[in-house]
Amino acid sequence: MIITVNGKPEELSGPTSLMEFLQSREIRAERVVIELNQDIVEKKDLTDIMIKENDKLEIVRFVGGG
């Protein structure tokens, strides 16, 4: 299945929840905001939402600094 992540095509081997996707890439959910098909996803929904063919994900990371 092909999806788009931050503007780049990416292939997934099968059904994957948003949380599984983040964990497989060692991305901590508490440090990002996820947009799925132009809708912001609430953190409580990450395990319930399954990624589908042609979905568009935008992952915005928070970086601390001073």
PQR file of N, CA, C, O and H, with PARSE charges and radii, in Angstrom:
ATOM      1  N   MET A   1       0.852  -1.163   0.000 -0.4000 1.5000
ATOM      2  CA  MET A   1       0.000   0.000   0.000 -0.0000 2.0000
ATOM      3  C   MET A   1       0.904   1.233   0.000  0.5500 1.7000
ATOM      4  O   MET A   1       1.889   1.291   0.735 -0.5500 1.4000
ATOM      5  N   ILE A   2       0.561   2.205  -0.823 -0.4000 1.5000
ATOM      6  CA  ILE A   2       1.342   3.434  -0.943 -0.0000 2.0000
ATOM      7  C   ILE A   2       0.607   4.576  -0.232  0.5500 1.7000
ATOM      8  O   ILE A   2      -0.587   4.795  -0.441 -0.5500 1.4000
ATOM      9  H   ILE A   2      -0.240   2.157  -1.421  0.4000 1.0000
ATOM     10  N   ILE A   3       1.351   5.294   0.612 -0.4000 1.5000
ATOM     11  CA  ILE A   3       0.833   6.490   1.266 -0.0000 2.0000
ATOM     12  C   ILE A   3       1.831   7.624   1.026  0.5500 1.7000
ATOM     13  O   ILE A   3       2.919   7.396   0.496 -0.5500 1.4000
ATOM     14  H   ILE A   3       2.320   5.116   0.782  0.4000 1.0000
ATOM     15  N   THR A   4       1.464   8.824   1.411 -0.4000 1.5000
ATOM     16  CA  THR A   4       2.378   9.963   1.313 -0.0000 2.0000
ATOM     17  C   THR A   4       2.661  10.466   2.719  0.5500 1.7000
ATOM     18  O   THR A   4       1.743  10.749   3.489 -0.5500 1.4000
ATOM     19  H   THR A   4       0.581   9.009   1.841  0.4000 1.0000
ATOM     20  N   VAL A   5       3.955  10.574   3.045 -0.4000 1.5000
ATOM     21  CA  VAL A   5       4.380  11.043   4.365 -0.0000 2.0000
ATOM     22  C   VAL A   5       5.251  12.275   4.175  0.5500 1.7000
ATOM     23  O   VAL A   5       6.326  12.203   3.581 -0.5500 1.4000
ATOM     24  H   VAL A   5       4.701  10.345   2.419  0.4000 1.0000
ATOM     25  N   ASN A   6       4.781  13.398   4.683 -0.4000 1.5000
ATOM     26  CA  ASN A   6       5.492  14.672   4.538 -0.0000 2.0000
ATOM     27  C   ASN A   6       5.887  14.926   3.080  0.5500 1.7000
ATOM     28  O   ASN A   6       7.000  15.363   2.788 -0.5500 1.4000
ATOM     29  H   ASN A   6       3.907  13.457   5.166  0.4000 1.0000
ATOM     30  N   GLY A   7       4.948  14.640   2.174 -0.4000 1.5000
ATOM     31  CA  GLY A   7       5.145  14.940   0.763 -0.0000 2.0000
ATOM     32  C   GLY A   7       5.889  13.889  -0.034  0.5500 1.7000
ATOM     33  O   GLY A   7       6.096  14.066  -1.235 -0.5500 1.4000
ATOM     34  H   GLY A   7       4.043  14.285   2.410  0.4000 1.0000
ATOM     35  N   LYS A   8       6.303  12.783   0.609 -0.4000 1.5000
ATOM     36  CA  LYS A   8       7.069  11.747  -0.096 -0.0000 2.0000
ATOM     37  C   LYS A   8       6.318  10.424  -0.072  0.5500 1.7000
ATOM     38  O   LYS A   8       5.757  10.051   0.958 -0.5500 1.4000
ATOM     39  H   LYS A   8       6.135  12.639   1.584  0.4000 1.0000
ATOM     40  N   PRO A   9       6.298   9.706  -1.200 -0.5600 1.5000
ATOM     41  CA  PRO A   9       5.624   8.407  -1.222  0.2800 2.0000
ATOM     42  C   PRO A   9       6.347   7.404  -0.329  0.5500 1.7000
ATOM     43  O   PRO A   9       7.575   7.393  -0.241 -0.5500 1.4000
ATOM     44  N   GLU A  10       5.559   6.572   0.324 -0.4000 1.5000
ATOM     45  CA  GLU A  10       6.118   5.539   1.188 -0.0000 2.0000
ATOM     46  C   GLU A  10       5.239   4.303   1.081  0.5500 1.7000
ATOM     47  O   GLU A  10       4.018   4.410   0.963 -0.5500 1.4000
ATOM     48  H   GLU A  10       4.561   6.581   0.252  0.4000 1.0000
ATOM     49  N   GLU A  11       5.858   3.137   1.122 -0.4000 1.5000
ATOM     50  CA  GLU A  11       5.114   1.891   0.996 -0.0000 2.0000
ATOM     51  C   GLU A  11       4.990   1.211   2.349  0.5500 1.7000
ATOM     52  O   GLU A  11       5.961   1.097   3.096 -0.5500 1.4000
ATOM     53  H   GLU A  11       6.850   3.050   1.218  0.4000 1.0000
ATOM     54  N   LEU A  12       3.764   0.758   2.654 -0.4000 1.5000
ATOM     55  CA  LEU A  12       3.509  -0.028   3.859 -0.0000 2.0000
ATOM     56  C   LEU A  12       3.162  -1.446   3.432  0.5500 1.7000
ATOM     57  O   LEU A  12       2.529  -1.653   2.397 -0.5500 1.4000
ATOM     58  H   LEU A  12       2.975   0.851   2.047  0.4000 1.0000
ATOM     59  N   SER A  13       3.576  -2.413   4.226 -0.4000 1.5000
ATOM     60  CA  SER A  13       3.360  -3.814   3.847 -0.0000 2.0000
ATOM     61  C   SER A  13       1.934  -4.290   4.089  0.5500 1.7000
ATOM     62  O   SER A  13       1.503  -5.276   3.492 -0.5500 1.4000
ATOM     63  H   SER A  13       4.090  -2.245   5.067  0.4000 1.0000
ATOM     64  N   GLY A  14       1.201  -3.608   4.949 -0.4000 1.5000
ATOM     65  CA  GLY A  14      -0.162  -4.038   5.227 -0.0000 2.0000
ATOM     66  C   GLY A  14      -0.843  -3.089   6.182  0.5500 1.7000
ATOM     67  O   GLY A  14      -0.349  -1.989   6.428 -0.5500 1.4000
ATOM     68  H   GLY A  14       1.551  -2.806   5.434  0.4000 1.0000
ATOM     69  N   PRO A  15      -1.992  -3.512   6.731 -0.5600 1.5000
ATOM     70  CA  PRO A  15      -2.744  -2.655   7.643  0.2800 2.0000
ATOM     71  C   PRO A  15      -1.882  -2.204   8.824  0.5500 1.7000
ATOM     72  O   PRO A  15      -1.214  -3.011   9.471 -0.5500 1.4000
ATOM     73  N   THR A  16      -1.914  -0.905   9.086 -0.4000 1.5000
ATOM     74  CA  THR A  16      -1.092  -0.318  10.138 -0.0000 2.0000
ATOM     75  C   THR A  16      -1.866   0.819  10.795  0.5500 1.7000
ATOM     76  O   THR A  16      -2.447   1.662  10.112 -0.5500 1.4000
ATOM     77  H   THR A  16      -2.457  -0.249   8.560  0.4000 1.0000
ATOM     78  N   SER A  17      -1.868   0.835  12.124 -0.4000 1.5000
ATOM     79  CA  SER A  17      -2.476   1.972  12.817 -0.0000 2.0000
ATOM     80  C   SER A  17      -1.481   3.126  12.820  0.5500 1.7000
ATOM     81  O   SER A  17      -0.287   2.928  12.594 -0.5500 1.4000
ATOM     82  H   SER A  17      -1.396   0.150  12.679  0.4000 1.0000
ATOM     83  N   LEU A  18      -1.975   4.313  13.074 -0.4000 1.5000
ATOM     84  CA  LEU A  18      -1.073   5.464  13.154 -0.0000 2.0000
ATOM     85  C   LEU A  18      -0.033   5.263  14.251  0.5500 1.7000
ATOM     86  O   LEU A  18       1.131   5.618  14.067 -0.5500 1.4000
ATOM     87  H   LEU A  18      -2.945   4.473  13.257  0.4000 1.0000
ATOM     88  N   MET A  19      -0.435   4.698  15.391 -0.4000 1.5000
ATOM     89  CA  MET A  19       0.511   4.465  16.483 -0.0000 2.0000
ATOM     90  C   MET A  19       1.580   3.455  16.070  0.5500 1.7000
ATOM     91  O   MET A  19       2.760   3.656  16.355 -0.5500 1.4000
ATOM     92  H   MET A  19      -1.381   4.409  15.540  0.4000 1.0000
ATOM     93  N   GLU A  20       1.183   2.375  15.405 -0.4000 1.5000
ATOM     94  CA  GLU A  20       2.162   1.387  14.931 -0.0000 2.0000
ATOM     95  C   GLU A  20       3.138   2.023  13.946  0.5500 1.7000
ATOM     96  O   GLU A  20       4.334   1.734  13.970 -0.5500 1.4000
ATOM     97  H   GLU A  20       0.224   2.211  15.174  0.4000 1.0000
ATOM     98  N   PHE A  21       2.622   2.884  13.089 -0.4000 1.5000
ATOM     99  CA  PHE A  21       3.470   3.577  12.120 -0.0000 2.0000
ATOM    100  C   PHE A  21       4.519   4.420  12.839  0.5500 1.7000
ATOM    101  O   PHE A  21       5.701   4.368  12.501 -0.5500 1.4000
ATOM    102  H   PHE A  21       1.651   3.119  13.070  0.4000 1.0000
ATOM    103  N   LEU A  22       4.087   5.194  13.828 -0.4000 1.5000
ATOM    104  CA  LEU A  22       5.024   6.028  14.583 -0.0000 2.0000
ATOM    105  C   LEU A  22       6.055   5.172  15.314  0.5500 1.7000
ATOM    106  O   LEU A  22       7.250   5.466  15.273 -0.5500 1.4000
ATOM    107  H   LEU A  22       3.127   5.236  14.104  0.4000 1.0000
ATOM    108  N   GLN A  23       5.597   4.118  15.978 -0.4000 1.5000
ATOM    109  CA  GLN A  23       6.511   3.257  16.730 -0.0000 2.0000
ATOM    110  C   GLN A  23       7.527   2.580  15.818  0.5500 1.7000
ATOM    111  O   GLN A  23       8.686   2.420  16.202 -0.5500 1.4000
ATOM    112  H   GLN A  23       4.626   3.880  16.010  0.4000 1.0000
ATOM    113  N   SER A  24       7.117   2.184  14.626 -0.4000 1.5000
ATOM    114  CA  SER A  24       8.039   1.513  13.702 -0.0000 2.0000
ATOM    115  C   SER A  24       9.146   2.451  13.234  0.5500 1.7000
ATOM    116  O   SER A  24      10.192   2.003  12.763 -0.5500 1.4000
ATOM    117  H   SER A  24       6.176   2.314  14.314  0.4000 1.0000
ATOM    118  N   ARG A  25       8.914   3.735  13.363 -0.4000 1.5000
ATOM    119  CA  ARG A  25       9.917   4.737  12.967 -0.0000 2.0000
ATOM    120  C   ARG A  25      10.555   5.424  14.176  0.5500 1.7000
ATOM    121  O   ARG A  25      11.256   6.428  14.048 -0.5500 1.4000
ATOM    122  H   ARG A  25       8.065   4.099  13.745  0.4000 1.0000
ATOM    123  N   GLU A  26      10.287   4.849  15.360 -0.4000 1.5000
ATOM    124  CA  GLU A  26      10.830   5.371  16.621 -0.0000 2.0000
ATOM    125  C   GLU A  26      10.503   6.852  16.826  0.5500 1.7000
ATOM    126  O   GLU A  26      11.335   7.638  17.278 -0.5500 1.4000
ATOM    127  H   GLU A  26       9.717   4.034  15.465  0.4000 1.0000
ATOM    128  N   ILE A  27       9.255   7.206  16.476 -0.4000 1.5000
ATOM    129  CA  ILE A  27       8.761   8.568  16.671 -0.0000 2.0000
ATOM    130  C   ILE A  27       7.870   8.558  17.904  0.5500 1.7000
ATOM    131  O   ILE A  27       6.915   7.785  17.979 -0.5500 1.4000
ATOM    132  H   ILE A  27       8.579   6.568  16.108  0.4000 1.0000
ATOM    133  N   ARG A  28       8.181   9.409  18.866 -0.4000 1.5000
ATOM    134  CA  ARG A  28       7.397   9.491  20.097 -0.0000 2.0000
ATOM    135  C   ARG A  28       6.144  10.334  19.853  0.5500 1.7000
ATOM    136  O   ARG A  28       6.233  11.505  19.485 -0.5500 1.4000
ATOM    137  H   ARG A  28       8.957  10.037  18.805  0.4000 1.0000
ATOM    138  N   ALA A  29       4.990   9.727  20.063 -0.4000 1.5000
ATOM    139  CA  ALA A  29       3.709  10.381  19.779 -0.0000 2.0000
ATOM    140  C   ALA A  29       3.537  11.681  20.549  0.5500 1.7000
ATOM    141  O   ALA A  29       2.903  12.615  20.057 -0.5500 1.4000
ATOM    142  H   ALA A  29       4.918   8.775  20.362  0.4000 1.0000
ATOM    143  N   GLU A  30       4.094  11.750  21.745 -0.4000 1.5000
ATOM    144  CA  GLU A  30       3.910  12.957  22.554 -0.0000 2.0000
ATOM    145  C   GLU A  30       4.715  14.138  22.036  0.5500 1.7000
ATOM    146  O   GLU A  30       4.536  15.261  22.506 -0.5500 1.4000
ATOM    147  H   GLU A  30       4.609  10.991  22.144  0.4000 1.0000
ATOM    148  N   ARG A  31       5.601  13.901  21.071 -0.4000 1.5000
ATOM    149  CA  ARG A  31       6.445  14.982  20.541 -0.0000 2.0000
ATOM    150  C   ARG A  31       6.095  15.384  19.106  0.5500 1.7000
ATOM    151  O   ARG A  31       6.844  16.118  18.462 -0.5500 1.4000
ATOM    152  H   ARG A  31       5.747  12.989  20.689  0.4000 1.0000
ATOM    153  N   VAL A  32       4.959  14.902  18.615 -0.4000 1.5000
ATOM    154  CA  VAL A  32       4.572  15.235  17.243 -0.0000 2.0000
ATOM    155  C   VAL A  32       3.087  15.584  17.170  0.5500 1.7000
ATOM    156  O   VAL A  32       2.304  15.269  18.065 -0.5500 1.4000
ATOM    157  H   VAL A  32       4.351  14.305  19.139  0.4000 1.0000
ATOM    158  N   VAL A  33       2.737  16.237  16.083 -0.4000 1.5000
ATOM    159  CA  VAL A  33       1.336  16.429  15.707 -0.0000 2.0000
ATOM    160  C   VAL A  33       1.171  15.716  14.375  0.5500 1.7000
ATOM    161  O   VAL A  33       2.003  15.854  13.478 -0.5500 1.4000
ATOM    162  H   VAL A  33       3.374  16.492  15.356  0.4000 1.0000
ATOM    163  N   ILE A  34       0.094  14.954  14.253 -0.4000 1.5000
ATOM    164  CA  ILE A  34      -0.171  14.198  13.034 -0.0000 2.0000
ATOM    165  C   ILE A  34      -1.374  14.804  12.326  0.5500 1.7000
ATOM    166  O   ILE A  34      -2.420  15.042  12.929 -0.5500 1.4000
ATOM    167  H   ILE A  34      -0.582  14.842  14.981  0.4000 1.0000
ATOM    168  N   GLU A  35      -1.199  15.047  11.039 -0.4000 1.5000
ATOM    169  CA  GLU A  35      -2.300  15.471  10.185 -0.0000 2.0000
ATOM    170  C   GLU A  35      -2.538  14.340   9.195  0.5500 1.7000
ATOM    171  O   GLU A  35      -1.618  13.927   8.489 -0.5500 1.4000
ATOM    172  H   GLU A  35      -0.349  14.854  10.549  0.4000 1.0000
ATOM    173  N   LEU A  36      -3.756  13.843   9.141 -0.4000 1.5000
ATOM    174  CA  LEU A  36      -4.132  12.763   8.234 -0.0000 2.0000
ATOM    175  C   LEU A  36      -5.167  13.304   7.265  0.5500 1.7000
ATOM    176  O   LEU A  36      -6.284  13.645   7.657 -0.5500 1.4000
ATOM    177  H   LEU A  36      -4.503  14.178   9.715  0.4000 1.0000
ATOM    178  N   ASN A  37      -4.789  13.380   6.002 -0.4000 1.5000
ATOM    179  CA  ASN A  37      -5.695  13.892   4.967 -0.0000 2.0000
ATOM    180  C   ASN A  37      -6.273  15.258   5.354  0.5500 1.7000
ATOM    181  O   ASN A  37      -7.472  15.500   5.222 -0.5500 1.4000
ATOM    182  H   ASN A  37      -3.882  13.103   5.683  0.4000 1.0000
ATOM    183  N   GLN A  38      -5.409  16.127   5.825 -0.4000 1.5000
ATOM    184  CA  GLN A  38      -5.705  17.516   6.181 -0.0000 2.0000
ATOM    185  C   GLN A  38      -6.536  17.680   7.453  0.5500 1.7000
ATOM    186  O   GLN A  38      -7.073  18.759   7.703 -0.5500 1.4000
ATOM    187  H   GLN A  38      -4.435  15.930   5.932  0.4000 1.0000
ATOM    188  N   ASP A  39      -6.648  16.619   8.261 -0.4000 1.5000
ATOM    189  CA  ASP A  39      -7.329  16.701   9.554 -0.0000 2.0000
ATOM    190  C   ASP A  39      -6.337  16.368  10.662  0.5500 1.7000
ATOM    191  O   ASP A  39      -5.610  15.378  10.570 -0.5500 1.4000
ATOM    192  H   ASP A  39      -6.211  15.742   8.058  0.4000 1.0000
ATOM    193  N   ILE A  40      -6.304  17.190  11.708 -0.4000 1.5000
ATOM    194  CA  ILE A  40      -5.439  16.927  12.855 -0.0000 2.0000
ATOM    195  C   ILE A  40      -5.992  15.718  13.614  0.5500 1.7000
ATOM    196  O   ILE A  40      -7.195  15.628  13.859 -0.5500 1.4000
ATOM    197  H   ILE A  40      -6.894  17.994  11.783  0.4000 1.0000
ATOM    198  N   VAL A  41      -5.107  14.795  13.981 -0.4000 1.5000
ATOM    199  CA  VAL A  41      -5.500  13.591  14.713 -0.0000 2.0000
ATOM    200  C   VAL A  41      -5.205  13.790  16.199  0.5500 1.7000
ATOM    201  O   VAL A  41      -4.100  14.180  16.577 -0.5500 1.4000
ATOM    202  H   VAL A  41      -4.130  14.868  13.782  0.4000 1.0000
ATOM    203  N   GLU A  42      -6.204  13.518  17.030 -0.4000 1.5000
ATOM    204  CA  GLU A  42      -5.997  13.606  18.477 -0.0000 2.0000
ATOM    205  C   GLU A  42      -5.187  12.399  18.935  0.5500 1.7000
ATOM    206  O   GLU A  42      -5.338  11.299  18.403 -0.5500 1.4000
ATOM    207  H   GLU A  42      -7.101  13.201  16.722  0.4000 1.0000
ATOM    208  N   LYS A  43      -4.334  12.614  19.918 -0.4000 1.5000
ATOM    209  CA  LYS A  43      -3.446  11.551  20.405 -0.0000 2.0000
ATOM    210  C   LYS A  43      -4.228  10.321  20.863  0.5500 1.7000
ATOM    211  O   LYS A  43      -3.778   9.192  20.666 -0.5500 1.4000
ATOM    212  H   LYS A  43      -4.212  13.507  20.350  0.4000 1.0000
ATOM    213  N   LYS A  44      -5.387  10.530  21.467 -0.4000 1.5000
ATOM    214  CA  LYS A  44      -6.186   9.408  21.972 -0.0000 2.0000
ATOM    215  C   LYS A  44      -6.682   8.498  20.843  0.5500 1.7000
ATOM    216  O   LYS A  44      -7.081   7.362  21.100 -0.5500 1.4000
ATOM    217  H   LYS A  44      -5.753  11.446  21.627  0.4000 1.0000
ATOM    218  N   ASP A  45      -6.661   8.984  19.596 -0.4000 1.5000
ATOM    219  CA  ASP A  45      -7.168   8.212  18.464 -0.0000 2.0000
ATOM    220  C   ASP A  45      -6.080   7.489  17.673  0.5500 1.7000
ATOM    221  O   ASP A  45      -6.391   6.764  16.728 -0.5500 1.4000
ATOM    222  H   ASP A  45      -6.336   9.906  19.387  0.4000 1.0000
ATOM    223  N   LEU A  46      -4.821   7.671  18.037 -0.4000 1.5000
ATOM    224  CA  LEU A  46      -3.718   7.118  17.243 -0.0000 2.0000
ATOM    225  C   LEU A  46      -3.764   5.595  17.113  0.5500 1.7000
ATOM    226  O   LEU A  46      -3.402   5.061  16.065 -0.5500 1.4000
ATOM    227  H   LEU A  46      -4.568   8.260  18.804  0.4000 1.0000
ATOM    228  N   THR A  47      -4.200   4.891  18.154 -0.4000 1.5000
ATOM    229  CA  THR A  47      -4.238   3.427  18.078 -0.0000 2.0000
ATOM    230  C   THR A  47      -5.462   2.921  17.313  0.5500 1.7000
ATOM    231  O   THR A  47      -5.457   1.796  16.813 -0.5500 1.4000
ATOM    232  H   THR A  47      -4.494   5.325  19.006  0.4000 1.0000
ATOM    233  N   ASP A  48      -6.498   3.736  17.219 -0.4000 1.5000
ATOM    234  CA  ASP A  48      -7.741   3.309  16.570 -0.0000 2.0000
ATOM    235  C   ASP A  48      -7.780   3.590  15.068  0.5500 1.7000
ATOM    236  O   ASP A  48      -8.489   2.905  14.331 -0.5500 1.4000
ATOM    237  H   ASP A  48      -6.502   4.650  17.624  0.4000 1.0000
ATOM    238  N   ILE A  49      -7.037   4.576  14.617 -0.4000 1.5000
ATOM    239  CA  ILE A  49      -7.102   4.969  13.203 -0.0000 2.0000
ATOM    240  C   ILE A  49      -6.125   4.131  12.386  0.5500 1.7000
ATOM    241  O   ILE A  49      -4.927   4.094  12.663 -0.5500 1.4000
ATOM    242  H   ILE A  49      -6.461   5.133  15.216  0.4000 1.0000
ATOM    243  N   MET A  50      -6.663   3.465  11.382 -0.4000 1.5000
ATOM    244  CA  MET A  50      -5.847   2.649  10.487 -0.0000 2.0000
ATOM    245  C   MET A  50      -5.503   3.455   9.235  0.5500 1.7000
ATOM    246  O   MET A  50      -6.345   4.168   8.688 -0.5500 1.4000
ATOM    247  H   MET A  50      -7.637   3.495  11.156  0.4000 1.0000
ATOM    248  N   ILE A  51      -4.270   3.332   8.799 -0.4000 1.5000
ATOM    249  CA  ILE A  51      -3.817   4.013   7.587 -0.0000 2.0000
ATOM    250  C   ILE A  51      -4.355   3.253   6.381  0.5500 1.7000
ATOM    251  O   ILE A  51      -4.325   2.023   6.344 -0.5500 1.4000
ATOM    252  H   ILE A  51      -3.586   2.753   9.244  0.4000 1.0000
ATOM    253  N   LYS A  52      -4.847   4.000   5.395 -0.4000 1.5000
ATOM    254  CA  LYS A  52      -5.417   3.401   4.181 -0.0000 2.0000
ATOM    255  C   LYS A  52      -4.609   3.806   2.949  0.5500 1.7000
ATOM    256  O   LYS A  52      -3.857   4.780   2.978 -0.5500 1.4000
ATOM    257  H   LYS A  52      -4.871   4.999   5.425  0.4000 1.0000
ATOM    258  N   GLU A  53      -4.772   3.058   1.885 -0.4000 1.5000
ATOM    259  CA  GLU A  53      -4.128   3.354   0.601 -0.0000 2.0000
ATOM    260  C   GLU A  53      -4.375   4.815   0.222  0.5500 1.7000
ATOM    261  O   GLU A  53      -5.492   5.317   0.347 -0.5500 1.4000
ATOM    262  H   GLU A  53      -5.383   2.266   1.861  0.4000 1.0000
ATOM    263  N   ASN A  54      -3.330   5.484  -0.239 -0.4000 1.5000
ATOM    264  CA  ASN A  54      -3.367   6.875  -0.707 -0.0000 2.0000
ATOM    265  C   ASN A  54      -3.583   7.916   0.387  0.5500 1.7000
ATOM    266  O   ASN A  54      -3.799   9.088   0.081 -0.5500 1.4000
ATOM    267  H   ASN A  54      -2.422   5.076  -0.340  0.4000 1.0000
ATOM    268  N   ASP A  55      -3.528   7.508   1.666 -0.4000 1.5000
ATOM    269  CA  ASP A  55      -3.616   8.501   2.737 -0.0000 2.0000
ATOM    270  C   ASP A  55      -2.420   9.443   2.662  0.5500 1.7000
ATOM    271  O   ASP A  55      -1.342   9.082   2.189 -0.5500 1.4000
ATOM    272  H   ASP A  55      -3.352   6.556   1.914  0.4000 1.0000
ATOM    273  N   LYS A  56      -2.646  10.654   3.142 -0.4000 1.5000
ATOM    274  CA  LYS A  56      -1.580  11.665   3.191 -0.0000 2.0000
ATOM    275  C   LYS A  56      -1.344  12.043   4.648  0.5500 1.7000
ATOM    276  O   LYS A  56      -2.227  12.577   5.319 -0.5500 1.4000
ATOM    277  H   LYS A  56      -3.522  10.947   3.526  0.4000 1.0000
ATOM    278  N   LEU A  57      -0.133  11.756   5.123 -0.4000 1.5000
ATOM    279  CA  LEU A  57       0.256  12.071   6.496 -0.0000 2.0000
ATOM    280  C   LEU A  57       1.240  13.219   6.505  0.5500 1.7000
ATOM    281  O   LEU A  57       2.159  13.276   5.687 -0.5500 1.4000
ATOM    282  H   LEU A  57       0.584  11.323   4.577  0.4000 1.0000
ATOM    283  N   GLU A  58       1.041  14.123   7.428 -0.4000 1.5000
ATOM    284  CA  GLU A  58       2.036  15.158   7.713 -0.0000 2.0000
ATOM    285  C   GLU A  58       2.396  14.980   9.179  0.5500 1.7000
ATOM    286  O   GLU A  58       1.522  14.974  10.046 -0.5500 1.4000
ATOM    287  H   GLU A  58       0.295  14.077   8.093  0.4000 1.0000
ATOM    288  N   ILE A  59       3.675  14.836   9.447 -0.4000 1.5000
ATOM    289  CA  ILE A  59       4.157  14.658  10.813 -0.0000 2.0000
ATOM    290  C   ILE A  59       4.999  15.873  11.162  0.5500 1.7000
ATOM    291  O   ILE A  59       6.031  16.128  10.541 -0.5500 1.4000
ATOM    292  H   ILE A  59       4.384  14.841   8.743  0.4000 1.0000
ATOM    293  N   VAL A  60       4.544  16.622  12.166 -0.4000 1.5000
ATOM    294  CA  VAL A  60       5.248  17.830  12.592 -0.0000 2.0000
ATOM    295  C   VAL A  60       5.869  17.535  13.951  0.5500 1.7000
ATOM    296  O   VAL A  60       5.169  17.203  14.908 -0.5500 1.4000
ATOM    297  H   VAL A  60       3.706  16.414  12.670  0.4000 1.0000
ATOM    298  N   ARG A  61       7.194  17.661  14.024 -0.4000 1.5000
ATOM    299  CA  ARG A  61       7.922  17.380  15.266 -0.0000 2.0000
ATOM    300  C   ARG A  61       8.182  18.672  16.029  0.5500 1.7000
ATOM    301  O   ARG A  61       8.429  19.726  15.443 -0.5500 1.4000
ATOM    302  H   ARG A  61       7.763  17.931  13.247  0.4000 1.0000
ATOM    303  N   PHE A  62       8.119  18.559  17.349 -0.4000 1.5000
ATOM    304  CA  PHE A  62       8.463  19.681  18.221 -0.0000 2.0000
ATOM    305  C   PHE A  62       9.923  19.555  18.613  0.5500 1.7000
ATOM    306  O   PHE A  62      10.374  18.490  19.032 -0.5500 1.4000
ATOM    307  H   PHE A  62       7.918  17.703  17.825  0.4000 1.0000
ATOM    308  N   VAL A  63      10.652  20.642  18.476 -0.4000 1.5000
ATOM    309  CA  VAL A  63      12.067  20.658  18.823 -0.0000 2.0000
ATOM    310  C   VAL A  63      12.297  21.782  19.822  0.5500 1.7000
ATOM    311  O   VAL A  63      11.942  22.935  19.574 -0.5500 1.4000
ATOM    312  H   VAL A  63      10.285  21.507  18.135  0.4000 1.0000
ATOM    313  N   GLY A  64      12.892  21.432  20.946 -0.4000 1.5000
ATOM    314  CA  GLY A  64      13.186  22.440  21.960 -0.0000 2.0000
ATOM    315  C   GLY A  64      14.474  23.174  21.636  0.5500 1.7000
ATOM    316  O   GLY A  64      15.337  22.666  20.919 -0.5500 1.4000
ATOM    317  H   GLY A  64      13.180  20.496  21.147  0.4000 1.0000
ATOM    318  N   GLY A  65      14.583  24.329  22.156 -0.4000 1.5000
ATOM    319  CA  GLY A  65      15.798  25.106  21.938 -0.0000 2.0000
ATOM    320  C   GLY A  65      15.716  26.411  22.711  0.5500 1.7000
ATOM    321  O   GLY A  65      14.727  26.708  23.380 -0.5500 1.4000
ATOM    322  H   GLY A  65      13.882  24.742  22.739  0.4000 1.0000
ATOM    323  N   GLY A  66      16.753  27.151  22.599 -0.4000 1.5000
ATOM    324  CA  GLY A  66      16.702  28.399  23.338 -0.0000 2.0000
ATOM    325  C   GLY A  66      17.617  29.437  22.756  0.5500 1.7000
ATOM    326  O   GLY A  66      17.690  30.554  23.269 -0.5500 1.4000
ATOM    327  H   GLY A  66      17.557  26.910  22.056  0.4000 1.0000
TER
END
